[in-house]
């Protein structure tokens, strides 16, 4: 799946998908769920949380 | 990285603002209603032109949650800028009138301060646009 295809399915711009991949943007919960659904995986497999300082 | 439609639009806005406002504020020697009107007309025409060109050559013009968040951040920065400058400007105005530097019934002084306050609005607008541009490059 390309970035544009993922963006179209989730309803965001391709630049937002790139920003998410580069850890420059944390999406809303709804968008995060849509990304997981589009990729066919669980939410925890797409997004992980690490407290600041440990990144 | 390819720029989104919103980013291109912001760069065009910033370019238009700098092209029109900087020459007016740095090179004008006399306040004039006609010059202000000309500047406002100029920025409107330039914005319409640049935004039209960008819209014509951009297929995907959607905005998403990240664009709205960055826009809010920009408006906040612009508001804080103009609020701070207005307080500073009013304080200076009060000081100068108290010190008797400007007679109250002097229309020339009023025009100068009007120009200063308009300048504050311009600075705030440029701050808003620049904040959004920087936010697109950095992490949110």
N, CA and C atoms of all chains as a GROMACS GRO file, in nm:
protein
  585
    1UNK      N    1   0.085  -0.120   0.000
    1UNK     CA    2   0.000   0.000   0.000
    1UNK      C    3   0.088   0.125   0.000
    2UNK      N    4   0.059   0.217  -0.086
    2UNK     CA    5   0.138   0.341  -0.092
    2UNK      C    6   0.089   0.439   0.014
    3UNK      N    7   0.168   0.542   0.036
    3UNK     CA    8   0.131   0.645   0.132
    3UNK      C    9   0.002   0.714   0.088
    4UNK      N   10  -0.010   0.740  -0.041
    4UNK     CA   11  -0.129   0.808  -0.093
    4UNK      C   12  -0.253   0.723  -0.074
    5UNK      N   13  -0.238   0.592  -0.097
    5UNK     CA   14  -0.352   0.502  -0.080
    5UNK      C   15  -0.396   0.498   0.065
    6UNK      N   16  -0.298   0.490   0.155
    6UNK     CA   17  -0.330   0.490   0.298
    6UNK      C   18  -0.396   0.622   0.337
    7UNK      N   19  -0.343   0.732   0.285
    7UNK     CA   20  -0.400   0.864   0.315
    7UNK      C   21  -0.545   0.873   0.267
    8UNK      N   22  -0.570   0.822   0.149
    8UNK     CA   23  -0.706   0.827   0.093
    8UNK      C   24  -0.802   0.745   0.177
    9UNK      N   25  -0.756   0.629   0.223
    9UNK     CA   26  -0.844   0.541   0.303
    9UNK      C   27  -0.873   0.601   0.439
   10UNK      N   28  -0.771   0.668   0.497
   10UNK     CA   29  -0.786   0.722   0.632
   10UNK      C   30  -0.855   0.859   0.629
   11UNK      N   31  -0.838   0.931   0.518
   11UNK     CA   32  -0.900   1.064   0.508
   11UNK      C   33  -0.807   1.176   0.551
   12UNK      N   34  -0.679   1.155   0.531
   12UNK     CA   35  -0.581   1.260   0.560
   12UNK      C   36  -0.496   1.284   0.436
   13UNK      N   37  -0.407   1.381   0.444
   13UNK     CA   38  -0.318   1.407   0.330
   13UNK      C   39  -0.197   1.314   0.336
   14UNK      N   40  -0.132   1.299   0.224
   14UNK     CA   41  -0.012   1.216   0.220
   14UNK      C   42   0.097   1.272   0.312
   15UNK      N   43   0.103   1.405   0.320
   15UNK     CA   44   0.202   1.470   0.406
   15UNK      C   45   0.179   1.435   0.554
   16UNK      N   46   0.053   1.416   0.590
   16UNK     CA   47   0.023   1.377   0.729
   16UNK      C   48   0.069   1.235   0.755
   17UNK      N   49   0.051   1.146   0.658
   17UNK     CA   50   0.100   1.009   0.671
   17UNK      C   51   0.252   1.010   0.688
   18UNK      N   52   0.319   1.092   0.608
   18UNK     CA   53   0.466   1.104   0.618
   18UNK      C   54   0.506   1.156   0.756
   19UNK      N   55   0.433   1.255   0.804
   19UNK     CA   56   0.464   1.313   0.936
   19UNK      C   57   0.445   1.209   1.047
   20UNK      N   58   0.343   1.125   1.032
   20UNK     CA   59   0.321   1.018   1.131
   20UNK      C   60   0.436   0.918   1.128
   21UNK      N   61   0.478   0.881   1.007
   21UNK     CA   62   0.588   0.786   0.993
   21UNK      C   63   0.718   0.840   1.052
   22UNK      N   64   0.738   0.971   1.039
   22UNK     CA   65   0.860   1.034   1.088
   22UNK      C   66   0.850   1.078   1.234
   23UNK      N   67   0.742   1.036   1.298
   23UNK     CA   68   0.722   1.069   1.440
   23UNK      C   69   0.714   1.221   1.462
   24UNK      N   70   0.664   1.292   1.364
   24UNK     CA   71   0.650   1.437   1.376
   24UNK      C   72   0.507   1.476   1.408
   25UNK      N   73   0.418   1.382   1.410
   25UNK     CA   74   0.279   1.412   1.435
   25UNK      C   75   0.211   1.294   1.502
   26UNK      N   76   0.137   1.321   1.611
   26UNK     CA   77   0.057   1.218   1.677
   26UNK      C   78  -0.087   1.238   1.637
   27UNK      N   79  -0.146   1.143   1.565
   27UNK     CA   80  -0.283   1.161   1.515
   27UNK      C   81  -0.385   1.151   1.628
   28UNK      N   82  -0.505   1.193   1.595
   28UNK     CA   83  -0.615   1.177   1.690
   28UNK      C   84  -0.647   1.028   1.703
   29UNK      N   85  -0.724   0.996   1.805
   29UNK     CA   86  -0.759   0.855   1.829
   29UNK      C   87  -0.836   0.796   1.710
   30UNK      N   88  -0.925   0.876   1.659
   30UNK     CA   89  -1.007   0.829   1.547
   30UNK      C   90  -0.919   0.797   1.426
   31UNK      N   91  -0.826   0.888   1.397
   31UNK     CA   92  -0.736   0.867   1.282
   31UNK      C   93  -0.646   0.747   1.306
   32UNK      N   94  -0.599   0.731   1.429
   32UNK     CA   95  -0.514   0.616   1.463
   32UNK      C   96  -0.588   0.485   1.439
   33UNK      N   97  -0.713   0.480   1.480
   33UNK     CA   98  -0.793   0.359   1.459
   33UNK      C   99  -0.815   0.334   1.308
   34UNK      N  100  -0.836   0.442   1.235
   34UNK     CA  101  -0.857   0.429   1.090
   34UNK      C  102  -0.731   0.375   1.022
   35UNK      N  103  -0.614   0.422   1.070
   35UNK     CA  104  -0.487   0.374   1.013
   35UNK      C  105  -0.472   0.224   1.039
   36UNK      N  106  -0.499   0.183   1.163
   36UNK     CA  107  -0.487   0.041   1.199
   36UNK      C  108  -0.584  -0.043   1.116
   37UNK      N  109  -0.704   0.009   1.099
   37UNK     CA  110  -0.805  -0.063   1.021
   37UNK      C  111  -0.763  -0.075   0.875
   38UNK      N  112  -0.709   0.033   0.819
   38UNK     CA  113  -0.666   0.033   0.679
   38UNK      C  114  -0.551  -0.064   0.656
   39UNK      N  115  -0.462  -0.075   0.757
   39UNK     CA  116  -0.347  -0.164   0.744
   39UNK      C  117  -0.382  -0.308   0.785
   40UNK      N  118  -0.497  -0.324   0.847
   40UNK     CA  119  -0.541  -0.458   0.887
   40UNK      C  120  -0.465  -0.513   1.005
   41UNK      N  121  -0.422  -0.428   1.094
   41UNK     CA  122  -0.348  -0.472   1.212
   41UNK      C  123  -0.411  -0.408   1.336
   42UNK      N  124  -0.362  -0.451   1.452
   42UNK     CA  125  -0.412  -0.393   1.577
   42UNK      C  126  -0.348  -0.256   1.599
   43UNK      N  127  -0.416  -0.176   1.681
   43UNK     CA  128  -0.368  -0.041   1.707
   43UNK      C  129  -0.228  -0.043   1.767
   44UNK      N  130  -0.203  -0.137   1.859
   44UNK     CA  131  -0.074  -0.141   1.929
   44UNK      C  132   0.040  -0.176   1.833
   45UNK      N  133   0.008  -0.240   1.723
   45UNK     CA  134   0.113  -0.273   1.626
   45UNK      C  135   0.152  -0.151   1.542
   46UNK      N  136   0.062  -0.055   1.534
   46UNK     CA  137   0.089   0.066   1.455
   46UNK      C  138   0.153   0.176   1.540
   47UNK      N  139   0.099   0.193   1.659
   47UNK     CA  140   0.141   0.306   1.741
   47UNK      C  141   0.190   0.258   1.877
   48UNK      N  142   0.306   0.306   1.915
   48UNK     CA  143   0.359   0.278   2.048
   48UNK      C  144   0.387   0.409   2.118
   49UNK      N  145   0.381   0.404   2.250
   49UNK     CA  146   0.409   0.524   2.327
   49UNK      C  147   0.533   0.504   2.412
   50UNK      N  148   0.625   0.598   2.398
   50UNK     CA  149   0.743   0.597   2.484
   50UNK      C  150   0.753   0.733   2.550
   51UNK      N  151   0.764   0.736   2.683
   51UNK     CA  152   0.775   0.865   2.752
   51UNK      C  153   0.893   0.946   2.700
   52UNK      N  154   0.880   1.076   2.702
   52UNK     CA  155   0.988   1.163   2.654
   52UNK      C  156   1.113   1.139   2.738
   53UNK      N  157   1.227   1.136   2.669
   53UNK     CA  158   1.354   1.111   2.737
   53UNK      C  159   1.404   0.972   2.709
   54UNK      N  160   1.306   0.886   2.670
   54UNK     CA  161   1.347   0.750   2.641
   54UNK      C  162   1.349   0.724   2.492
   55UNK      N  163   1.313   0.831   2.408
   55UNK     CA  164   1.306   0.812   2.263
   55UNK      C  165   1.445   0.812   2.201
   56UNK      N  166   1.057   1.668   0.057
   56UNK     CA  167   0.919   1.623   0.074
   56UNK      C  168   0.825   1.717  -0.002
   57UNK      N  169   0.730   1.658  -0.076
   57UNK     CA  170   0.634   1.737  -0.150
   57UNK      C  171   0.548   1.817  -0.054
   58UNK      N  172   0.516   1.941  -0.094
   58UNK     CA  173   0.438   2.027  -0.007
   58UNK      C  174   0.290   2.001  -0.027
   59UNK      N  175   0.215   2.007   0.083
   59UNK     CA  176   0.070   1.993   0.072
   59UNK      C  177   0.013   2.123   0.016
   60UNK      N  178  -0.113   2.120  -0.023
   60UNK     CA  179  -0.179   2.238  -0.078
   60UNK      C  180  -0.176   2.352   0.022
   61UNK      N  181  -0.202   2.320   0.147
   61UNK     CA  182  -0.206   2.420   0.252
   61UNK      C  183  -0.069   2.488   0.271
   62UNK      N  184   0.036   2.409   0.264
   62UNK     CA  185   0.171   2.462   0.278
   62UNK      C  186   0.205   2.557   0.163
   63UNK      N  187   0.172   2.514   0.042
   63UNK     CA  188   0.198   2.600  -0.075
   63UNK      C  189   0.123   2.732  -0.061
   64UNK      N  190  -0.001   2.721  -0.013
   64UNK     CA  191  -0.084   2.840   0.005
   64UNK      C  192  -0.021   2.934   0.107
   65UNK      N  193   0.038   2.878   0.213
   65UNK     CA  194   0.101   2.960   0.315
   65UNK      C  195   0.226   3.030   0.263
   66UNK      N  196   0.306   2.959   0.186
   66UNK     CA  197   0.425   3.020   0.127
   66UNK      C  198   0.386   3.136   0.036
   67UNK      N  199   0.279   3.115  -0.042
   67UNK     CA  200   0.232   3.222  -0.130
   67UNK      C  201   0.184   3.342  -0.050
   68UNK      N  202   0.112   3.315   0.058
   68UNK     CA  203   0.063   3.423   0.146
   68UNK      C  204   0.179   3.503   0.202
   69UNK      N  205   0.279   3.430   0.253
   69UNK     CA  206   0.394   3.497   0.312
   69UNK      C  207   0.468   3.582   0.207
   70UNK      N  208   0.484   3.526   0.088
   70UNK     CA  209   0.551   3.600  -0.019
   70UNK      C  210   0.474   3.727  -0.053
   71UNK      N  211   0.342   3.716  -0.064
   71UNK     CA  212   0.259   3.833  -0.096
   71UNK      C  213   0.269   3.939   0.014
   72UNK      N  214   0.264   3.894   0.138
   72UNK     CA  215   0.271   3.988   0.250
   72UNK      C  216   0.404   4.062   0.252
   73UNK      N  217   0.512   3.988   0.233
   73UNK     CA  218   0.644   4.052   0.236
   73UNK      C  219   0.663   4.146   0.116
   74UNK      N  220   0.614   4.104   0.000
   74UNK     CA  221   0.628   4.186  -0.122
   74UNK      C  222   0.553   4.318  -0.112
   75UNK      N  223   0.439   4.316  -0.046
   75UNK     CA  224   0.356   4.437  -0.041
   75UNK      C  225   0.384   4.520   0.084
   76UNK      N  226   0.390   4.454   0.199
   76UNK     CA  227   0.400   4.530   0.324
   76UNK      C  228   0.539   4.588   0.348
   77UNK      N  229   0.645   4.510   0.322
   77UNK     CA  230   0.779   4.560   0.351
   77UNK      C  231   0.813   4.688   0.275
   78UNK      N  232   0.791   4.695   0.144
   78UNK     CA  233   0.819   4.822   0.074
   78UNK      C  234   0.738   4.938   0.128
   79UNK      N  235   0.610   4.911   0.164
   79UNK     CA  236   0.528   5.020   0.215
   79UNK      C  237   0.585   5.076   0.345
   80UNK      N  238   0.618   4.989   0.438
   80UNK     CA  239   0.660   5.036   0.570
   80UNK      C  240   0.804   5.084   0.573
   81UNK      N  241   0.888   5.038   0.482
   81UNK     CA  242   1.027   5.080   0.484
   81UNK      C  243   1.055   5.198   0.391
   82UNK      N  244   0.973   5.217   0.288
   82UNK     CA  245   1.005   5.319   0.191
   82UNK      C  246   0.906   5.435   0.185
   83UNK      N  247   0.797   5.426   0.260
   83UNK     CA  248   0.702   5.536   0.248
   83UNK      C  249   0.746   5.650   0.340
   84UNK      N  250   0.732   5.773   0.292
   84UNK     CA  251   0.779   5.888   0.367
   84UNK      C  252   0.666   5.973   0.421
   85UNK      N  253   0.548   5.949   0.374
   85UNK     CA  254   0.437   6.031   0.419
   85UNK      C  255   0.312   5.947   0.427
   86UNK      N  256   0.243   5.957   0.540
   86UNK     CA  257   0.118   5.882   0.553
   86UNK      C  258   0.013   5.937   0.458
   87UNK      N  259  -0.060   5.847   0.400
   87UNK     CA  260  -0.162   5.889   0.304
   87UNK      C  261  -0.268   5.781   0.297
   88UNK      N  262  -0.392   5.825   0.295
   88UNK     CA  263  -0.502   5.729   0.284
   88UNK      C  264  -0.495   5.656   0.151
   89UNK      N  265  -0.454   5.728   0.046
   89UNK     CA  266  -0.446   5.667  -0.087
   89UNK      C  267  -0.341   5.557  -0.090
   90UNK      N  268  -0.228   5.580  -0.023
   90UNK     CA  269  -0.122   5.479  -0.022
   90UNK      C  270  -0.167   5.353   0.054
   91UNK      N  271  -0.238   5.375   0.164
   91UNK     CA  272  -0.289   5.260   0.242
   91UNK      C  273  -0.389   5.182   0.158
   92UNK      N  274  -0.478   5.256   0.091
   92UNK     CA  275  -0.578   5.190   0.007
   92UNK      C  276  -0.510   5.114  -0.106
   93UNK      N  277  -0.407   5.174  -0.164
   93UNK     CA  278  -0.333   5.107  -0.270
   93UNK      C  279  -0.264   4.982  -0.222
   94UNK      N  280  -0.210   4.987  -0.100
   94UNK     CA  281  -0.143   4.870  -0.042
   94UNK      C  282  -0.244   4.758  -0.019
   95UNK      N  283  -0.358   4.792   0.035
   95UNK     CA  284  -0.461   4.691   0.062
   95UNK      C  285  -0.510   4.628  -0.068
   96UNK      N  286  -0.532   4.714  -0.169
   96UNK     CA  287  -0.574   4.661  -0.300
   96UNK      C  288  -0.466   4.571  -0.358
   97UNK      N  289  -0.342   4.611  -0.341
   97UNK     CA  290  -0.230   4.532  -0.393
   97UNK      C  291  -0.221   4.395  -0.330
   98UNK      N  292  -0.236   4.389  -0.198
   98UNK     CA  293  -0.226   4.259  -0.130
   98UNK      C  294  -0.343   4.169  -0.170
   99UNK      N  295  -0.460   4.229  -0.188
   99UNK     CA  296  -0.576   4.149  -0.227
   99UNK      C  297  -0.556   4.089  -0.366
  100UNK      N  298  -0.513   4.174  -0.459
  100UNK     CA  299  -0.493   4.128  -0.598
  100UNK      C  300  -0.384   4.020  -0.603
  101UNK      N  301  -0.273   4.045  -0.533
  101UNK     CA  302  -0.161   3.950  -0.534
  101UNK      C  303  -0.201   3.817  -0.472
  102UNK      N  304  -0.276   3.823  -0.363
  102UNK     CA  305  -0.320   3.700  -0.296
  102UNK      C  306  -0.412   3.620  -0.388
  103UNK      N  307  -0.507   3.690  -0.451
  103UNK     CA  308  -0.600   3.620  -0.540
  103UNK      C  309  -0.524   3.553  -0.655
  104UNK      N  310  -0.427   3.626  -0.707
  104UNK     CA  311  -0.347   3.574  -0.819
  104UNK      C  312  -0.268   3.450  -0.778
  105UNK      N  313  -0.192   3.462  -0.669
  105UNK     CA  314  -0.106   3.351  -0.626
  105UNK      C  315  -0.188   3.230  -0.580
  106UNK      N  316  -0.292   3.256  -0.502
  106UNK     CA  317  -0.375   3.144  -0.453
  106UNK      C  318  -0.447   3.076  -0.569
  107UNK      N  319  -0.486   3.154  -0.669
  107UNK     CA  320  -0.552   3.097  -0.786
  107UNK      C  321  -0.459   3.007  -0.864
  108UNK      N  322  -0.334   3.051  -0.880
  108UNK     CA  323  -0.234   2.972  -0.953
  108UNK      C  324  -0.208   2.840  -0.879
  109UNK      N  325  -0.190   2.850  -0.747
  109UNK     CA  326  -0.164   2.730  -0.668
  109UNK      C  327  -0.282   2.634  -0.674
  110UNK      N  328  -0.402   2.687  -0.663
  110UNK     CA  329  -0.522   2.601  -0.667
  110UNK      C  330  -0.536   2.534  -0.803
  111UNK      N  331  -0.501   2.607  -0.909
  111UNK     CA  332  -0.515   2.552  -1.044
  111UNK      C  333  -0.419   2.437  -1.068
  112UNK      N  334  -0.300   2.444  -1.007
  112UNK     CA  335  -0.198   2.343  -1.032
  112UNK      C  336  -0.189   2.237  -0.922
  113UNK      N  337  -0.282   2.239  -0.829
  113UNK     CA  338  -0.282   2.138  -0.723
  113UNK      C  339  -0.407   2.052  -0.736
  114UNK      N  340  -0.386   1.921  -0.752
  114UNK     CA  341  -0.501   1.833  -0.770
  114UNK      C  342  -0.572   1.807  -0.638
  115UNK      N  343  -0.492   1.772  -0.537
  115UNK     CA  344  -0.550   1.736  -0.408
  115UNK      C  345  -0.548   1.858  -0.316
  116UNK      N  346  -0.664   1.914  -0.293
  116UNK     CA  347  -0.672   2.036  -0.212
  116UNK      C  348  -0.738   2.011  -0.077
  117UNK      N  349  -0.733   1.889  -0.029
  117UNK     CA  350  -0.800   1.861   0.097
  117UNK      C  351  -0.717   1.911   0.214
  118UNK      N  352  -0.787   1.940   0.324
  118UNK     CA  353  -0.720   1.976   0.450
  118UNK      C  354  -0.767   1.874   0.555
  119UNK      N  355  -0.674   1.837   0.643
  119UNK     CA  356  -0.710   1.736   0.743
  119UNK      C  357  -0.686   1.790   0.883
  120UNK      N  358  -0.691   1.702   0.982
  120UNK     CA  359  -0.681   1.743   1.121
  120UNK      C  360  -0.548   1.811   1.151
  121UNK      N  361  -0.442   1.764   1.089
  121UNK     CA  362  -0.310   1.824   1.112
  121UNK      C  363  -0.306   1.967   1.059
  122UNK      N  364  -0.368   1.990   0.945
  122UNK     CA  365  -0.374   2.126   0.890
  122UNK      C  366  -0.452   2.217   0.983
  123UNK      N  367  -0.561   2.167   1.037
  123UNK     CA  368  -0.644   2.251   1.126
  123UNK      C  369  -0.569   2.281   1.256
  124UNK      N  370  -0.497   2.182   1.305
  124UNK     CA  371  -0.419   2.201   1.429
  124UNK      C  372  -0.310   2.306   1.408
  125UNK      N  373  -0.242   2.297   1.297
  125UNK     CA  374  -0.135   2.394   1.266
  125UNK      C  375  -0.195   2.533   1.246
  126UNK      N  376  -0.312   2.539   1.185
  126UNK     CA  377  -0.378   2.668   1.165
  126UNK      C  378  -0.414   2.731   1.301
  127UNK      N  379  -0.462   2.649   1.392
  127UNK     CA  380  -0.493   2.700   1.526
  127UNK      C  381  -0.369   2.752   1.596
  128UNK      N  382  -0.260   2.679   1.582
  128UNK     CA  383  -0.134   2.721   1.642
  128UNK      C  384  -0.092   2.857   1.583
  129UNK      N  385  -0.108   2.872   1.453
  129UNK     CA  386  -0.073   2.998   1.388
  129UNK      C  387  -0.157   3.114   1.438
  130UNK      N  388  -0.288   3.092   1.450
  130UNK     CA  389  -0.377   3.198   1.499
  130UNK      C  390  -0.343   3.235   1.643
  131UNK      N  391  -0.305   3.136   1.722
  131UNK     CA  392  -0.268   3.166   1.860
  131UNK      C  393  -0.144   3.254   1.864
  132UNK      N  394  -0.044   3.218   1.783
  132UNK     CA  395   0.079   3.299   1.779
  132UNK      C  396   0.049   3.441   1.730
  133UNK      N  397  -0.037   3.452   1.629
  133UNK     CA  398  -0.073   3.584   1.576
  133UNK      C  399  -0.147   3.667   1.679
  134UNK      N  400  -0.239   3.604   1.751
  134UNK     CA  401  -0.315   3.675   1.853
  134UNK      C  402  -0.225   3.724   1.966
  135UNK      N  403  -0.135   3.637   2.011
  135UNK     CA  404  -0.044   3.676   2.119
  135UNK      C  405   0.045   3.793   2.073
  136UNK      N  406   0.086   3.788   1.946
  136UNK     CA  407   0.171   3.895   1.894
  136UNK      C  408   0.098   4.028   1.893
  137UNK      N  409  -0.024   4.028   1.840
  137UNK     CA  410  -0.094   4.156   1.830
  137UNK      C  411  -0.136   4.205   1.967
  138UNK      N  412  -0.171   4.115   2.056
  138UNK     CA  413  -0.208   4.157   2.191
  138UNK      C  414  -0.089   4.223   2.260
  139UNK      N  415   0.026   4.161   2.249
  139UNK     CA  416   0.146   4.217   2.311
  139UNK      C  417   0.184   4.352   2.250
  140UNK      N  418   0.179   4.361   2.118
  140UNK     CA  419   0.216   4.486   2.052
  140UNK      C  420   0.116   4.598   2.082
  141UNK      N  421  -0.012   4.562   2.091
  141UNK     CA  422  -0.115   4.663   2.122
  141UNK      C  423  -0.094   4.719   2.262
  142UNK      N  424  -0.065   4.632   2.357
  142UNK     CA  425  -0.041   4.678   2.494
  142UNK      C  426   0.079   4.771   2.496
  143UNK      N  427   0.185   4.730   2.426
  143UNK     CA  428   0.305   4.813   2.419
  143UNK      C  429   0.275   4.947   2.352
  144UNK      N  430   0.201   4.942   2.243
  144UNK     CA  431   0.167   5.064   2.170
  144UNK      C  432   0.082   5.159   2.252
  145UNK      N  433  -0.016   5.105   2.320
  145UNK     CA  434  -0.103   5.190   2.402
  145UNK      C  435  -0.025   5.249   2.520
  146UNK      N  436   0.065   5.171   2.575
  146UNK     CA  437   0.147   5.221   2.685
  146UNK      C  438   0.236   5.337   2.637
  147UNK      N  439   0.292   5.322   2.518
  147UNK     CA  440   0.376   5.428   2.462
  147UNK      C  441   0.292   5.552   2.432
  148UNK      N  442   0.172   5.530   2.379
  148UNK     CA  443   0.083   5.641   2.349
  148UNK      C  444   0.048   5.719   2.476
  149UNK      N  445   0.014   5.645   2.580
  149UNK     CA  446  -0.019   5.708   2.708
  149UNK      C  447   0.099   5.787   2.761
  150UNK      N  448   0.217   5.729   2.752
  150UNK     CA  449   0.337   5.795   2.802
  150UNK      C  450   0.364   5.925   2.728
  151UNK      N  451   0.352   5.919   2.595
  151UNK     CA  452   0.382   6.038   2.515
  151UNK      C  453   0.280   6.149   2.538
  152UNK      N  454   0.155   6.112   2.552
  152UNK     CA  455   0.055   6.214   2.580
  152UNK      C  456   0.074   6.274   2.719
  153UNK      N  457   0.106   6.193   2.820
  153UNK     CA  458   0.132   6.240   2.954
  153UNK      C  459   0.252   6.333   2.957
  154UNK      N  460   0.351   6.300   2.875
  154UNK     CA  461   0.472   6.383   2.873
  154UNK      C  462   0.454   6.508   2.788
  155UNK      N  463   0.338   6.516   2.720
  155UNK     CA  464   0.310   6.635   2.640
  155UNK      C  465   0.383   6.637   2.507
  156UNK      N  466   0.428   6.521   2.459
  156UNK     CA  467   0.502   6.519   2.333
  156UNK      C  468   0.409   6.535   2.215
  157UNK      N  469   0.284   6.487   2.228
  157UNK     CA  470   0.192   6.498   2.115
  157UNK      C  471   0.065   6.566   2.160
  158UNK      N  472   0.030   6.678   2.097
  158UNK     CA  473  -0.099   6.742   2.130
  158UNK      C  474  -0.213   6.651   2.088
  159UNK      N  475  -0.318   6.649   2.169
  159UNK     CA  476  -0.429   6.557   2.144
  159UNK      C  477  -0.500   6.590   2.013
  160UNK      N  478  -0.504   6.721   1.980
  160UNK     CA  479  -0.580   6.758   1.861
  160UNK      C  480  -0.493   6.763   1.736
  161UNK      N  481  -0.382   6.694   1.739
  161UNK     CA  482  -0.292   6.694   1.624
  161UNK      C  483  -0.326   6.576   1.532
  162UNK      N  484  -0.383   6.606   1.418
  162UNK     CA  485  -0.422   6.500   1.326
  162UNK      C  486  -0.303   6.425   1.270
  163UNK      N  487  -0.191   6.492   1.256
  163UNK     CA  488  -0.069   6.430   1.206
  163UNK      C  489  -0.024   6.316   1.298
  164UNK      N  490  -0.028   6.344   1.429
  164UNK     CA  491   0.012   6.241   1.526
  164UNK      C  492  -0.085   6.123   1.521
  165UNK      N  493  -0.213   6.155   1.504
  165UNK     CA  494  -0.313   6.047   1.498
  165UNK      C  495  -0.286   5.956   1.379
  166UNK      N  496  -0.251   6.016   1.267
  166UNK     CA  497  -0.223   5.936   1.146
  166UNK      C  498  -0.100   5.848   1.166
  167UNK      N  499  -0.002   5.901   1.236
  167UNK     CA  500   0.119   5.822   1.263
  167UNK      C  501   0.089   5.702   1.351
  168UNK      N  502   0.007   5.723   1.454
  168UNK     CA  503  -0.025   5.612   1.543
  168UNK      C  504  -0.116   5.511   1.474
  169UNK      N  505  -0.201   5.561   1.385
  169UNK     CA  506  -0.285   5.469   1.307
  169UNK      C  507  -0.196   5.381   1.220
  170UNK      N  508  -0.094   5.440   1.164
  170UNK     CA  509   0.001   5.366   1.083
  170UNK      C  510   0.074   5.263   1.168
  171UNK      N  511   0.109   5.302   1.290
  171UNK     CA  512   0.179   5.210   1.380
  171UNK      C  513   0.090   5.091   1.416
  172UNK      N  514  -0.035   5.118   1.445
  172UNK     CA  515  -0.126   5.010   1.481
  172UNK      C  516  -0.151   4.918   1.361
  173UNK      N  517  -0.157   4.975   1.243
  173UNK     CA  518  -0.173   4.893   1.124
  173UNK      C  519  -0.050   4.805   1.104
  174UNK      N  520   0.066   4.862   1.136
  174UNK     CA  521   0.190   4.785   1.129
  174UNK      C  522   0.188   4.667   1.225
  175UNK      N  523   0.129   4.688   1.342
  175UNK     CA  524   0.119   4.577   1.438
  175UNK      C  525   0.033   4.465   1.381
  176UNK      N  526  -0.073   4.503   1.313
  176UNK     CA  527  -0.162   4.403   1.251
  176UNK      C  528  -0.085   4.323   1.146
  177UNK      N  529  -0.003   4.394   1.070
  177UNK     CA  530   0.076   4.329   0.966
  177UNK      C  531   0.178   4.232   1.029
  178UNK      N  532   0.244   4.277   1.135
  178UNK     CA  533   0.342   4.191   1.204
  178UNK      C  534   0.274   4.065   1.257
  179UNK      N  535   0.156   4.083   1.314
  179UNK     CA  536   0.082   3.968   1.368
  179UNK      C  537   0.043   3.871   1.256
  180UNK      N  538   0.004   3.925   1.142
  180UNK     CA  539  -0.036   3.840   1.030
  180UNK      C  540   0.083   3.761   0.976
  181UNK      N  541   0.197   3.828   0.966
  181UNK     CA  542   0.318   3.760   0.920
  181UNK      C  543   0.362   3.654   1.022
  182UNK      N  544   0.348   3.686   1.149
  182UNK     CA  545   0.380   3.589   1.255
  182UNK      C  546   0.292   3.466   1.244
  183UNK      N  547   0.164   3.489   1.219
  183UNK     CA  548   0.070   3.377   1.206
  183UNK      C  549   0.111   3.287   1.091
  184UNK      N  550   0.140   3.346   0.977
  184UNK     CA  551   0.177   3.267   0.858
  184UNK      C  552   0.309   3.195   0.880
  185UNK      N  553   0.408   3.266   0.934
  185UNK     CA  554   0.540   3.205   0.956
  185UNK      C  555   0.534   3.092   1.057
  186UNK      N  556   0.453   3.107   1.161
  186UNK     CA  557   0.437   3.001   1.262
  186UNK      C  558   0.381   2.875   1.198
  187UNK      N  559   0.285   2.892   1.111
  187UNK     CA  560   0.227   2.774   1.045
  187UNK      C  561   0.330   2.706   0.956
  188UNK      N  562   0.408   2.785   0.883
  188UNK     CA  563   0.509   2.728   0.794
  188UNK      C  564   0.612   2.649   0.874
  189UNK      N  565   0.658   2.705   0.986
  189UNK     CA  566   0.756   2.636   1.071
  189UNK      C  567   0.694   2.509   1.130
  190UNK      N  568   0.568   2.516   1.170
  190UNK     CA  569   0.503   2.400   1.230
  190UNK      C  570   0.493   2.283   1.132
  191UNK      N  571   0.479   2.315   1.003
  191UNK     CA  572   0.473   2.207   0.904
  191UNK      C  573   0.607   2.133   0.894
  192UNK      N  574   0.716   2.204   0.921
  192UNK     CA  575   0.849   2.144   0.909
  192UNK      C  576   0.889   2.069   1.036
  193UNK      N  577   0.837   2.117   1.151
  193UNK     CA  578   0.879   2.056   1.276
  193UNK      C  579   0.773   1.961   1.327
  194UNK      N  580   0.807   1.890   1.432
  194UNK     CA  581   0.712   1.798   1.493
  194UNK      C  582   0.606   1.874   1.571
  195UNK      N  583   0.486   1.825   1.572
  195UNK     CA  584   0.377   1.888   1.646
  195UNK      C  585   0.366   1.828   1.786
   0.00000   0.00000   0.00000
